[in-house]
Amino acid sequence: AVALVPGNGGGGDIRGSNFYGWAEADLVRRGFDVRLPEGGMPDPYEAQEAVWVPFIRKRLLPAGGVPAILIGHSSGAAAALRVAEAQKLAGLVLVAAYDDDLGDALEAASGYFSRPWDWARIRQNCGFIAQFSGRRDSLVPVSVQRRVASSLCLEPADWNAAATDGTPLPRFAYFEDAEGDHFFEPPFPQLSVVIEQGLSSASGAEET
């Protein structure tokens, strides 16, 4: 299963927002069971950790502790990182991720940034990690996104190569779009390709 956690700021059906609906359709076409928060996330504006993390675990991830792929965008990436600290995931995909409150009172009140991150545990708990950033992100400085990648010991990978099915990609990878903003619009072909390759590389690592 692939669970997608949106950014904060909107309630209701998220399929028309950012890249979410496109990603669902593309991943379903490739055979994935995709889980979106039907009706939107609870507490959609403050996105509090105390609300979002239990919701993700109970409503979006499979029951019984079955490892799934978790995609988090923006504040959803912060939530996904906290989930990954505490449980095994088949894969973690971070889009426009950040590791501090960016000087914003609403972000500070969310709870995600009240304590240090256990980066080593996050990496250990994930079969693969892919992080996507936009160099021209208008909401999250790219320097912050690069810091997340460095903390997770991700390997820089080619953005354009990630859009093709045939180029081998790192299992723990950081992709940066030189012209990208905050991933407000689709298409986003790198997402599906990297998820497929990530699962394959994680499976190969388990077998060796």
C-alpha positions as CSV (number, residue, x, y, z in Angstrom):
1,A,0.0,0.0,0.0
2,V,1.0,3.6,-0.6
3,A,-0.4,6.2,1.8
4,L,-0.2,9.9,0.9
5,V,-0.2,12.6,3.5
6,P,-0.9,16.1,2.1
7,G,0.4,19.4,3.4
8,N,-1.7,21.5,5.7
9,G,-4.1,24.3,4.7
10,G,-7.1,22.5,3.1
11,G,-9.9,20.2,4.1
12,G,-12.2,18.0,2.0
13,D,-11.2,16.0,-1.1
14,I,-7.5,16.5,-1.7
15,R,-7.4,15.0,-5.2
16,G,-7.7,18.4,-6.8
17,S,-4.8,19.9,-4.8
18,N,-1.2,20.0,-5.8
19,F,0.0,16.7,-7.3
20,Y,-2.2,14.4,-5.1
21,G,-4.9,13.3,-7.6
22,W,-2.4,12.8,-10.4
23,A,-0.1,10.7,-8.1
24,E,-3.0,8.5,-7.0
25,A,-4.1,7.8,-10.6
26,D,-0.5,7.2,-11.8
27,L,0.3,4.8,-9.0
28,V,-3.0,2.9,-9.3
29,R,-2.2,2.5,-13.0
30,R,1.0,0.9,-12.0
31,G,-0.7,-1.6,-9.7
32,F,-0.4,0.1,-6.3
33,D,-3.1,0.3,-3.6
34,V,-3.1,4.0,-2.9
35,R,-4.6,5.4,0.3
36,L,-5.6,9.1,0.5
37,P,-7.3,10.7,3.5
38,E,-10.9,10.6,2.2
39,G,-12.6,13.8,3.2
40,G,-9.2,15.4,4.0
41,M,-7.0,15.4,7.1
42,P,-8.3,16.2,10.5
43,D,-7.1,19.5,11.9
44,P,-6.2,20.5,8.4
45,Y,-4.7,23.9,9.2
46,E,-2.6,23.4,12.3
47,A,-1.7,19.8,11.3
48,Q,-0.8,19.0,14.9
49,E,1.4,15.9,15.4
50,A,-0.9,14.7,18.2
51,V,-3.8,14.5,15.7
52,W,-2.1,13.7,12.4
53,V,0.3,10.9,13.5
54,P,-2.4,8.7,15.1
55,F,-4.7,9.4,12.1
56,I,-2.0,8.2,9.7
57,R,-1.3,5.1,11.7
58,K,-5.0,4.1,12.2
59,R,-6.6,5.3,9.0
60,L,-4.0,5.4,6.2
61,L,-1.5,2.6,7.0
62,P,-2.4,-1.1,6.7
63,A,-3.5,-2.9,9.9
64,G,-1.3,-5.3,11.6
65,G,1.9,-3.5,11.2
66,V,2.3,-4.4,7.5
67,P,5.0,-2.2,6.1
68,A,3.7,0.4,3.6
69,I,5.1,3.3,1.6
70,L,4.4,6.6,3.1
71,I,4.5,9.8,1.0
72,G,4.5,13.1,2.9
73,H,4.3,16.5,1.3
74,S,5.3,19.7,3.2
75,S,3.8,19.5,6.7
76,G,2.8,15.9,5.7
77,A,6.5,15.2,5.3
78,A,7.1,16.3,8.9
79,A,4.3,13.9,10.0
80,A,5.8,11.1,7.9
81,L,9.2,11.5,9.5
82,R,7.7,11.2,13.0
83,V,5.9,8.1,11.9
84,A,9.1,6.6,10.5
85,E,10.9,7.2,13.8
86,A,8.5,4.8,15.5
87,Q,7.7,2.0,13.0
88,K,9.0,0.1,10.0
89,L,8.0,1.3,6.5
90,A,8.5,-0.3,3.1
91,G,9.6,3.2,1.9
92,L,9.5,6.8,2.8
93,V,9.0,9.5,0.2
94,L,9.5,13.2,1.3
95,V,8.3,16.1,-0.8
96,A,9.3,19.6,0.2
97,A,10.4,18.4,3.6
98,Y,11.7,20.6,6.5
99,D,13.1,19.9,10.0
100,D,12.3,23.1,12.0
101,D,9.4,25.5,12.4
102,L,10.8,28.0,9.8
103,G,10.2,30.8,12.2
104,D,6.4,30.3,11.9
105,A,4.2,30.3,15.0
106,L,1.7,27.8,13.5
107,E,4.5,25.4,12.6
108,A,6.0,25.7,16.0
109,A,2.6,24.9,17.6
110,S,2.3,21.7,15.5
111,G,4.5,19.7,17.8
112,Y,6.8,18.1,15.2
113,F,9.7,20.3,16.0
114,S,9.6,20.2,19.8
115,R,12.5,17.7,20.1
116,P,15.4,16.4,18.1
117,W,14.9,14.0,15.2
118,D,16.3,10.5,15.4
119,W,17.6,10.5,11.8
120,A,19.5,7.2,12.2
121,R,16.3,5.4,13.4
122,I,14.3,6.9,10.5
123,R,16.8,5.5,8.0
124,Q,17.0,2.2,9.7
125,N,13.2,1.8,9.7
126,C,12.8,2.5,6.0
127,G,13.3,0.0,3.1
128,F,14.1,3.0,0.9
129,I,14.0,6.8,1.2
130,A,13.5,9.3,-1.6
131,Q,13.4,13.0,-1.0
132,F,12.2,15.5,-3.6
133,S,13.0,19.2,-3.4
134,G,12.6,22.3,-5.6
135,R,15.4,24.7,-5.8
136,R,13.0,27.6,-6.2
137,D,10.6,26.5,-3.4
138,S,8.6,29.6,-2.3
139,L,7.6,28.2,1.1
140,V,10.6,26.0,2.3
141,P,14.1,27.2,1.6
142,V,16.1,24.7,-0.4
143,S,18.9,24.9,2.2
144,V,16.5,23.5,4.8
145,Q,15.5,20.7,2.4
146,R,19.2,19.9,1.7
147,R,19.8,19.8,5.5
148,V,17.1,17.1,5.8
149,A,18.8,15.1,3.1
150,S,22.2,15.4,4.7
151,S,20.7,14.4,8.1
152,L,19.3,11.2,6.5
153,C,22.6,10.6,4.6
154,L,20.8,10.6,1.3
155,E,22.8,10.3,-1.9
156,P,22.3,13.1,-4.4
157,A,20.7,11.7,-7.6
158,D,19.9,13.1,-11.0
159,W,16.4,14.7,-11.3
160,N,16.0,14.0,-15.0
161,A,17.2,10.4,-14.7
162,A,14.6,9.8,-12.1
163,A,11.9,10.4,-14.7
164,T,12.9,7.4,-16.7
165,D,12.2,3.7,-15.9
166,G,15.6,2.4,-16.9
167,T,18.2,4.4,-15.0
168,P,19.3,2.7,-11.7
169,L,18.7,5.0,-8.7
170,P,20.1,5.0,-5.2
171,R,18.1,3.2,-2.5
172,F,18.5,6.3,-0.2
173,A,18.3,9.2,-2.7
174,Y,17.9,13.0,-2.8
175,F,16.4,14.6,-6.0
176,E,16.4,18.3,-6.6
177,D,14.5,20.0,-9.4
178,A,16.5,23.1,-10.5
179,E,13.3,24.9,-11.6
180,G,10.9,23.4,-9.1
181,D,8.7,25.2,-6.5
182,H,6.7,23.6,-3.8
183,F,5.2,20.8,-6.0
184,F,1.9,22.6,-6.4
185,E,1.1,21.1,-9.8
186,P,1.5,17.7,-11.6
187,P,2.8,15.9,-13.5
188,F,5.5,14.5,-11.2
189,P,6.7,11.4,-13.1
190,Q,9.8,10.9,-10.9
191,L,7.5,10.0,-8.0
192,S,6.1,6.7,-9.4
193,V,9.4,5.6,-11.0
194,V,11.4,6.2,-7.8
195,I,8.8,4.3,-5.7
196,E,9.0,1.3,-8.1
197,Q,12.8,1.3,-8.1
198,G,13.0,1.9,-4.4
199,L,10.9,-1.2,-3.7
200,S,13.1,-3.2,-6.0
201,S,16.4,-2.0,-4.5
202,A,15.1,-2.6,-1.0
203,S,14.1,-6.1,-1.9
204,G,17.5,-6.8,-3.4
205,A,19.2,-5.5,-0.2
206,E,17.2,-7.9,1.9
207,E,18.2,-10.8,-0.2
208,T,21.9,-10.2,0.0
